[in-house]
Amino acid sequence: MSENATTEKIKGARVGTVESEARDKTRKVVISYLAKHPKYGKYIKRRTVLNIHDEGNESRTGDIVEVAPCRPISKTKSWRLVRVVEQRSKLRVD
């Protein structure tokens, strides 16, 4: 009963969209969610912006990726790329 490596759950993993690929081995990933306002009860769009480590420069802007927490790599980078869930980028140059 062996599990496939792509389906295993990683503790603390999140799914988000790559917003920027301007730096080498670093991506800016946005995780969007809805939060209920404490007083009025209306749902408000919120987002978390993470700088992630992408060792192989695999992801591109617009891709949906899975990220997981790791040891601090730099001042702002404490997340790493687990896998590219869906390639949504328009222009793919490999």
The first five atom37 places (N, CA, C, CB, O) and aatype in JSON, in Angstrom:
{
  "aatype": [12, 15, 6, 2, 0, 16, 16, 6, 11, 9, 11, 7, 0, 1, 19, 7, 16, 19, 6, 15, 6, 0, 1, 3, 11, 16, 1, 11, 19, 19, 9, 15, 18, 10, 0, 11, 8, 14, 11, 18, 7, 11, 18, 9, 11, 1, 1, 16, 19, 10, 2, 9, 8, 3, 6, 7, 2, 6, 15, 1, 16, 7, 3, 9, 19, 6, 19, 0, 14, 4, 1, 14, 9, 15, 11, 16, 11, 15, 17, 1, 10, 19, 1, 19, 19, 6, 5, 1, 15, 11, 10, 1, 19, 3],
  "atom_mask": [
    [1, 1, 1, 1, 1],
    [1, 1, 1, 1, 1],
    [1, 1, 1, 1, 1],
    [1, 1, 1, 1, 1],
    [1, 1, 1, 1, 1],
    [1, 1, 1, 1, 1],
    [1, 1, 1, 1, 1],
    [1, 1, 1, 1, 1],
    [1, 1, 1, 1, 1],
    [1, 1, 1, 1, 1],
    [1, 1, 1, 1, 1],
    [1, 1, 1, 0, 1],
    [1, 1, 1, 1, 1],
    [1, 1, 1, 1, 1],
    [1, 1, 1, 1, 1],
    [1, 1, 1, 0, 1],
    [1, 1, 1, 1, 1],
    [1, 1, 1, 1, 1],
    [1, 1, 1, 1, 1],
    [1, 1, 1, 1, 1],
    [1, 1, 1, 1, 1],
    [1, 1, 1, 1, 1],
    [1, 1, 1, 1, 1],
    [1, 1, 1, 1, 1],
    [1, 1, 1, 1, 1],
    [1, 1, 1, 1, 1],
    [1, 1, 1, 1, 1],
    [1, 1, 1, 1, 1],
    [1, 1, 1, 1, 1],
    [1, 1, 1, 1, 1],
    [1, 1, 1, 1, 1],
    [1, 1, 1, 1, 1],
    [1, 1, 1, 1, 1],
    [1, 1, 1, 1, 1],
    [1, 1, 1, 1, 1],
    [1, 1, 1, 1, 1],
    [1, 1, 1, 1, 1],
    [1, 1, 1, 1, 1],
    [1, 1, 1, 1, 1],
    [1, 1, 1, 1, 1],
    [1, 1, 1, 0, 1],
    [1, 1, 1, 1, 1],
    [1, 1, 1, 1, 1],
    [1, 1, 1, 1, 1],
    [1, 1, 1, 1, 1],
    [1, 1, 1, 1, 1],
    [1, 1, 1, 1, 1],
    [1, 1, 1, 1, 1],
    [1, 1, 1, 1, 1],
    [1, 1, 1, 1, 1],
    [1, 1, 1, 1, 1],
    [1, 1, 1, 1, 1],
    [1, 1, 1, 1, 1],
    [1, 1, 1, 1, 1],
    [1, 1, 1, 1, 1],
    [1, 1, 1, 0, 1],
    [1, 1, 1, 1, 1],
    [1, 1, 1, 1, 1],
    [1, 1, 1, 1, 1],
    [1, 1, 1, 1, 1],
    [1, 1, 1, 1, 1],
    [1, 1, 1, 0, 1],
    [1, 1, 1, 1, 1],
    [1, 1, 1, 1, 1],
    [1, 1, 1, 1, 1],
    [1, 1, 1, 1, 1],
    [1, 1, 1, 1, 1],
    [1, 1, 1, 1, 1],
    [1, 1, 1, 1, 1],
    [1, 1, 1, 1, 1],
    [1, 1, 1, 1, 1],
    [1, 1, 1, 1, 1],
    [1, 1, 1, 1, 1],
    [1, 1, 1, 1, 1],
    [1, 1, 1, 1, 1],
    [1, 1, 1, 1, 1],
    [1, 1, 1, 1, 1],
    [1, 1, 1, 1, 1],
    [1, 1, 1, 1, 1],
    [1, 1, 1, 1, 1],
    [1, 1, 1, 1, 1],
    [1, 1, 1, 1, 1],
    [1, 1, 1, 1, 1],
    [1, 1, 1, 1, 1],
    [1, 1, 1, 1, 1],
    [1, 1, 1, 1, 1],
    [1, 1, 1, 1, 1],
    [1, 1, 1, 1, 1],
    [1, 1, 1, 1, 1],
    [1, 1, 1, 1, 1],
    [1, 1, 1, 1, 1],
    [1, 1, 1, 1, 1],
    [1, 1, 1, 1, 1],
    [1, 1, 1, 1, 1]
  ],
  "atom_positions": [
    [[0.83, -1.18, 0.0], [0.0, 0.0, 0.0], [0.88, 1.24, 0.0], [-0.95, 0.0, 1.21], [1.0, 1.92, 1.02]],
    [[1.49, 1.54, -1.14], [2.38, 2.69, -1.24], [1.63, 3.88, -1.82], [3.6, 2.35, -2.1], [0.83, 3.75, -2.74]],
    [[1.91, 5.05, -1.26], [1.27, 6.27, -1.73], [2.12, 6.92, -2.8], [1.03, 7.24, -0.57], [3.35, 6.85, -2.77]],
    [[1.46, 7.55, -3.74], [2.15, 8.28, -4.76], [2.72, 9.57, -4.15], [1.21, 8.59, -5.96], [2.08, 10.19, -3.31]],
    [[3.91, 9.98, -4.58], [4.57, 11.15, -4.01], [3.8, 12.44, -4.29], [5.98, 11.27, -4.56], [3.9, 13.39, -3.51]],
    [[3.04, 12.49, -5.37], [2.32, 13.72, -5.71], [1.06, 13.9, -4.87], [1.95, 13.72, -7.17], [0.55, 15.02, -4.78]],
    [[0.54, 12.83, -4.25], [-0.69, 12.95, -3.48], [-0.46, 13.03, -1.98], [-1.58, 11.8, -3.79], [-1.42, 13.2, -1.23]],
    [[0.76, 12.92, -1.53], [1.0, 12.96, -0.09], [0.79, 14.36, 0.46], [2.41, 12.47, 0.24], [1.1, 15.36, -0.19]],
    [[0.26, 14.43, 1.67], [-0.03, 15.7, 2.32], [1.21, 16.21, 3.03], [-1.21, 15.57, 3.31], [1.9, 15.46, 3.72]],
    [[1.49, 17.49, 2.87], [2.61, 18.13, 3.54], [2.04, 19.08, 4.57], [3.54, 18.89, 2.52], [1.14, 19.87, 4.26]],
    [[2.54, 19.01, 5.78], [2.01, 19.81, 6.88], [2.22, 21.31, 6.6], [2.69, 19.41, 8.21], [3.33, 21.75, 6.33]],
    [[1.14, 22.07, 6.68], [1.21, 23.51, 6.5], [1.23, 23.97, 5.05], [0.0, 0.0, 0.0], [1.43, 25.15, 4.79]],
    [[1.03, 23.06, 4.11], [1.08, 23.43, 2.69], [-0.12, 24.28, 2.31], [1.15, 22.18, 1.81], [-1.22, 24.09, 2.84]],
    [[0.09, 25.21, 1.4], [-0.96, 26.09, 0.9], [-0.88, 26.17, -0.62], [-0.85, 27.5, 1.53], [0.16, 25.87, -1.21]],
    [[-1.98, 26.57, -1.24], [-2.03, 26.71, -2.68], [-2.28, 28.17, -3.02], [-3.13, 25.8, -3.3], [-3.17, 28.81, -2.44]],
    [[-1.49, 28.71, -3.96], [-1.63, 30.11, -4.34], [-1.24, 30.33, -5.79], [0.0, 0.0, 0.0], [-0.89, 29.38, -6.49]],
    [[-1.29, 31.57, -6.23], [-0.98, 31.95, -7.6], [0.31, 32.76, -7.64], [-2.14, 32.74, -8.22], [0.51, 33.65, -6.82]],
    [[1.17, 32.44, -8.61], [2.43, 33.18, -8.77], [2.1, 34.55, -9.36], [3.45, 32.39, -9.68], [1.48, 34.66, -10.42]],
    [[2.54, 35.59, -8.66], [2.27, 36.96, -9.1], [3.48, 37.58, -9.78], [1.85, 37.81, -7.92], [3.32, 38.4, -10.68]],
    [[4.69, 37.18, -9.36], [5.9, 37.78, -9.91], [7.02, 36.76, -9.97], [6.32, 39.0, -9.09], [7.17, 35.93, -9.07]],
    [[7.81, 36.83, -11.03], [8.98, 35.98, -11.19], [10.21, 36.81, -11.54], [8.74, 34.9, -12.27], [11.08, 36.37, -12.29]],
    [[10.28, 38.02, -11.0], [11.32, 38.97, -11.36], [12.71, 38.58, -10.85], [10.96, 40.32, -10.84], [13.71, 38.94, -11.47]],
    [[12.78, 37.84, -9.73], [14.07, 37.5, -9.14], [14.42, 36.04, -9.4], [14.05, 37.77, -7.64], [13.54, 35.2, -9.58]],
    [[15.7, 35.75, -9.42], [16.17, 34.39, -9.65], [15.92, 33.53, -8.42], [17.68, 34.39, -10.01], [16.26, 33.92, -7.3]],
    [[15.31, 32.35, -8.61], [15.01, 31.37, -7.57], [14.02, 31.87, -6.51], [16.28, 30.96, -6.89], [13.89, 31.26, -5.45]],
    [[13.33, 32.97, -6.79], [12.35, 33.52, -5.85], [11.09, 33.88, -6.62], [12.92, 34.77, -5.11], [11.15, 34.44, -7.72]],
    [[9.95, 33.55, -6.04], [8.66, 33.89, -6.63], [7.8, 34.58, -5.58], [7.96, 32.62, -7.17], [7.93, 34.32, -4.38]],
    [[6.92, 35.46, -6.04], [5.95, 36.09, -5.14], [4.63, 35.38, -5.39], [5.84, 37.65, -5.39], [4.09, 35.41, -6.49]],
    [[4.1, 34.73, -4.34], [2.87, 33.96, -4.45], [1.78, 34.63, -3.61], [3.1, 32.49, -3.98], [2.02, 35.05, -2.48]],
    [[0.59, 34.74, -4.19], [-0.55, 35.36, -3.52], [-1.58, 34.29, -3.19], [-1.19, 36.48, -4.4], [-1.99, 33.52, -4.06]],
    [[-1.98, 34.24, -1.92], [-3.03, 33.32, -1.47], [-4.24, 34.18, -1.11], [-2.55, 32.43, -0.24], [-4.21, 34.92, -0.13]],
    [[-5.3, 34.08, -1.91], [-6.5, 34.87, -1.7], [-7.54, 34.07, -0.93], [-7.09, 35.34, -3.05], [-7.66, 32.86, -1.1]],
    [[-8.29, 34.77, -0.07], [-9.35, 34.13, 0.71], [-10.39, 35.16, 1.11], [-8.76, 33.42, 1.96], [-10.15, 36.37, 1.0]],
    [[-11.53, 34.7, 1.58], [-12.59, 35.58, 2.06], [-12.64, 35.51, 3.58], [-13.96, 35.19, 1.44], [-12.56, 34.42, 4.16]],
    [[-12.77, 36.66, 4.23], [-12.87, 36.73, 5.69], [-14.14, 37.49, 6.05], [-11.6, 37.42, 6.32], [-14.48, 38.49, 5.41]],
    [[-14.82, 37.02, 7.06], [-16.05, 37.66, 7.49], [-15.73, 38.86, 8.38], [-16.96, 36.65, 8.22], [-14.93, 38.75, 9.31]],
    [[-16.37, 39.99, 8.1], [-16.16, 41.19, 8.91], [-16.75, 40.94, 10.3], [-16.8, 42.45, 8.24], [-17.87, 40.45, 10.41]],
    [[-16.0, 41.27, 11.37], [-16.48, 40.96, 12.71], [-17.77, 41.67, 13.12], [-15.42, 41.29, 13.68], [-18.57, 41.11, 13.87]],
    [[-17.97, 42.89, 12.65], [-19.15, 43.65, 13.06], [-20.32, 43.51, 12.07], [-18.79, 45.11, 13.22], [-21.46, 43.28, 12.48]],
    [[-20.02, 43.65, 10.78], [-21.08, 43.73, 9.78], [-21.42, 42.39, 9.13], [-20.7, 44.7, 8.72], [-22.48, 42.26, 8.52]],
    [[-20.55, 41.41, 9.25], [-20.84, 40.09, 8.72], [-20.63, 39.95, 7.22], [0.0, 0.0, 0.0], [-20.81, 38.86, 6.68]],
    [[-20.24, 41.01, 6.55], [-20.0, 40.94, 5.12], [-18.65, 40.27, 4.87], [-20.03, 42.36, 4.5], [-17.71, 40.43, 5.65]],
    [[-18.55, 39.52, 3.78], [-17.3, 38.86, 3.44], [-16.41, 39.82, 2.67], [-17.56, 37.59, 2.62], [-16.85, 40.48, 1.74]],
    [[-15.14, 39.88, 3.08], [-14.17, 40.79, 2.51], [-13.05, 39.98, 1.87], [-13.62, 41.77, 3.59], [-12.6, 38.98, 2.43]],
    [[-12.59, 40.42, 0.7], [-11.47, 39.76, 0.04], [-10.19, 40.1, 0.8], [-11.35, 40.18, -1.46], [-9.92, 41.27, 1.09]],
    [[-9.42, 39.09, 1.12], [-8.12, 39.27, 1.77], [-7.09, 38.48, 1.0], [-8.16, 38.82, 3.28], [-7.43, 37.59, 0.22]],
    [[-5.82, 38.8, 1.21], [-4.76, 38.05, 0.55], [-3.51, 38.04, 1.39], [-4.46, 38.63, -0.83], [-3.23, 38.97, 2.15]],
    [[-2.77, 36.96, 1.24], [-1.48, 36.81, 1.89], [-0.43, 36.72, 0.8], [-1.45, 35.56, 2.83], [-0.56, 35.92, -0.13]],
    [[0.61, 37.53, 0.91], [1.68, 37.53, -0.08], [2.9, 36.86, 0.53], [2.02, 38.98, -0.56], [3.38, 37.27, 1.59]],
    [[3.4, 35.81, -0.14], [4.56, 35.05, 0.35], [5.68, 35.1, -0.67], [4.17, 33.59, 0.64], [5.43, 35.02, -1.88]],
    [[6.9, 35.24, -0.21], [8.06, 35.06, -1.06], [8.5, 33.61, -0.89], [9.22, 36.06, -0.7], [8.78, 33.17, 0.23]],
    [[8.57, 32.87, -1.99], [8.91, 31.45, -1.91], [10.21, 31.17, -2.65], [7.77, 30.58, -2.47], [10.61, 31.91, -3.54]],
    [[10.84, 30.07, -2.25], [12.08, 29.63, -2.88], [11.76, 28.61, -3.96], [13.05, 29.03, -1.84], [11.17, 27.57, -3.68]],
    [[12.14, 28.91, -5.2], [11.91, 28.02, -6.35], [13.29, 27.69, -6.93], [10.97, 28.7, -7.45], [13.8, 28.41, -7.79]],
    [[13.88, 26.61, -6.45], [15.26, 26.26, -6.78], [15.49, 26.12, -8.29], [15.64, 24.97, -6.1], [16.5, 26.59, -8.8]],
    [[14.58, 25.48, -8.99], [14.77, 25.23, -10.42], [14.11, 26.22, -11.34], [0.0, 0.0, 0.0], [14.08, 26.0, -12.55]],
    [[13.58, 27.32, -10.81], [12.85, 28.31, -11.6], [11.76, 27.63, -12.45], [13.82, 29.1, -12.51], [11.63, 27.92, -13.64]],
    [[11.0, 26.73, -11.83], [9.99, 25.94, -12.53], [8.71, 26.71, -12.8], [9.68, 24.7, -11.75], [8.07, 26.49, -13.83]],
    [[8.32, 27.59, -11.9], [7.03, 28.27, -12.01], [7.16, 29.57, -12.79], [6.46, 28.56, -10.62], [8.24, 30.17, -12.87]],
    [[6.04, 29.98, -13.36], [5.96, 31.23, -14.11], [4.78, 32.04, -13.6], [5.81, 30.96, -15.63], [3.96, 31.52, -12.85]],
    [[4.7, 33.3, -13.98], [3.61, 34.18, -13.56], [2.27, 33.61, -14.02], [3.81, 35.6, -14.12], [2.1, 33.25, -15.19]],
    [[1.32, 33.52, -13.1], [-0.01, 33.0, -13.4], [-0.21, 31.54, -13.03], [0.0, 0.0, 0.0], [-1.35, 31.09, -12.96]],
    [[0.87, 30.8, -12.78], [0.75, 29.39, -12.41], [0.16, 29.24, -11.02], [2.12, 28.7, -12.49], [0.37, 30.08, -10.15]],
    [[-0.57, 28.15, -10.81], [-1.07, 27.81, -9.49], [-0.08, 26.83, -8.89], [-2.53, 27.21, -9.54], [0.21, 25.79, -9.48]],
    [[0.44, 27.15, -7.7], [1.49, 26.35, -7.08], [1.13, 25.96, -5.66], [2.82, 27.11, -7.09], [0.3, 26.61, -5.01]],
    [[1.75, 24.89, -5.18], [1.62, 24.47, -3.8], [2.93, 24.81, -3.09], [1.28, 22.94, -3.68], [4.01, 24.46, -3.58]],
    [[2.83, 25.48, -1.95], [4.01, 25.89, -1.19], [3.93, 25.35, 0.23], [4.15, 27.43, -1.18], [2.84, 25.09, 0.74]],
    [[5.09, 25.17, 0.85], [5.15, 24.66, 2.21], [6.16, 25.47, 3.01], [5.53, 23.15, 2.22], [7.12, 26.0, 2.44]],
    [[5.96, 25.59, 4.31], [6.91, 26.33, 5.15], [8.23, 25.58, 5.26], [6.33, 26.58, 6.54], [8.27, 24.35, 5.18]],
    [[9.31, 26.32, 5.43], [10.64, 25.72, 5.59], [11.47, 26.64, 6.49], [11.35, 25.51, 4.2], [10.98, 27.65, 7.0]],
    [[12.71, 26.28, 6.68], [13.6, 27.12, 7.48], [13.79, 28.47, 6.77], [14.98, 26.41, 7.7], [13.65, 28.52, 5.54]],
    [[14.09, 29.54, 7.47], [14.3, 30.83, 6.82], [15.5, 30.78, 5.87], [14.51, 31.93, 7.87], [16.6, 30.42, 6.27]],
    [[15.27, 31.15, 4.63], [16.33, 31.16, 3.62], [16.93, 32.56, 3.52], [15.78, 30.7, 2.24], [18.13, 32.71, 3.27]],
    [[16.08, 33.57, 3.7], [16.54, 34.95, 3.74], [15.62, 35.72, 4.68], [16.55, 35.59, 2.3], [14.82, 35.12, 5.4]],
    [[15.72, 37.03, 4.68], [14.92, 37.85, 5.58], [13.42, 37.67, 5.35], [15.29, 39.32, 5.42], [12.64, 37.63, 6.31]],
    [[13.01, 37.56, 4.1], [11.59, 37.46, 3.78], [11.15, 36.1, 3.25], [11.24, 38.49, 2.77], [9.95, 35.88, 3.08]],
    [[12.08, 35.19, 3.01], [11.76, 33.89, 2.39], [11.79, 32.77, 3.41], [12.74, 33.58, 1.26], [12.86, 32.41, 3.9]],
    [[10.61, 32.22, 3.74], [10.5, 31.09, 4.66], [9.58, 30.01, 4.1], [9.99, 31.56, 6.03], [9.1, 29.16, 4.85]],
    [[9.34, 30.04, 2.81], [8.46, 29.07, 2.13], [9.2, 28.52, 0.93], [7.11, 29.73, 1.71], [10.04, 29.19, 0.34]],
    [[8.87, 27.28, 0.56], [9.5, 26.65, -0.62], [8.41, 26.1, -1.54], [10.48, 25.52, -0.19], [7.3, 25.8, -1.1]],
    [[8.75, 25.98, -2.81], [7.84, 25.43, -3.8], [7.79, 23.92, -3.65], [8.26, 25.83, -5.23], [8.83, 23.26, -3.64]],
    [[6.58, 23.36, -3.55], [6.41, 21.91, -3.49], [6.19, 21.37, -4.89], [5.24, 21.53, -2.56], [6.87, 20.44, -5.33]],
    [[5.21, 21.96, -5.6], [4.92, 21.52, -6.97], [4.09, 22.58, -7.67], [4.19, 20.16, -6.98], [3.44, 23.41, -7.04]],
    [[4.12, 22.52, -9.0], [3.25, 23.37, -9.82], [1.97, 22.58, -10.04], [3.94, 23.77, -11.21], [1.98, 21.53, -10.69]],
    [[0.86, 23.07, -9.49], [-0.42, 22.37, -9.59], [-0.98, 22.51, -11.0], [-1.42, 22.92, -8.55], [-1.42, 21.53, -11.6]],
    [[-0.97, 23.74, -11.53], [-1.52, 24.0, -12.86], [-0.72, 25.09, -13.55], [-3.02, 24.4, -12.77], [-0.43, 26.13, -12.95]],
    [[-0.35, 24.85, -14.8], [0.37, 25.86, -15.56], [-0.64, 26.74, -16.26], [1.36, 25.21, -16.58], [-1.33, 26.3, -17.18]],
    [[-0.72, 27.99, -15.84], [-1.67, 28.93, -16.41], [-0.99, 30.04, -17.18], [-2.54, 29.52, -15.34], [-1.66, 30.92, -17.73]],
    [[0.32, 30.02, -17.23], [1.03, 31.11, -17.89], [0.78, 31.07, -19.39], [2.54, 31.03, -17.6], [0.71, 29.99, -19.99]],
    [[0.64, 32.23, -19.99], [0.35, 32.35, -21.41], [1.56, 31.96, -22.26], [-0.09, 33.78, -21.74], [1.45, 31.16, -23.19]],
    [[2.71, 32.52, -21.93], [3.92, 32.3, -22.71], [4.86, 31.4, -21.95], [4.61, 33.63, -23.06], [5.32, 31.77, -20.87]],
    [[5.15, 30.24, -22.47], [6.01, 29.26, -21.8], [7.31, 29.16, -22.59], [5.31, 27.85, -21.69], [7.32, 28.6, -23.69]],
    [[8.41, 29.68, -22.06], [9.7, 29.6, -22.72], [10.58, 28.64, -21.92], [10.37, 31.01, -22.84], [11.02, 28.97, -20.81]],
    [[10.83, 27.47, -22.47], [11.65, 26.48, -21.77], [12.96, 26.21, -22.48], [10.89, 25.18, -21.61], [13.76, 25.4, -22.02]]
  ]
}
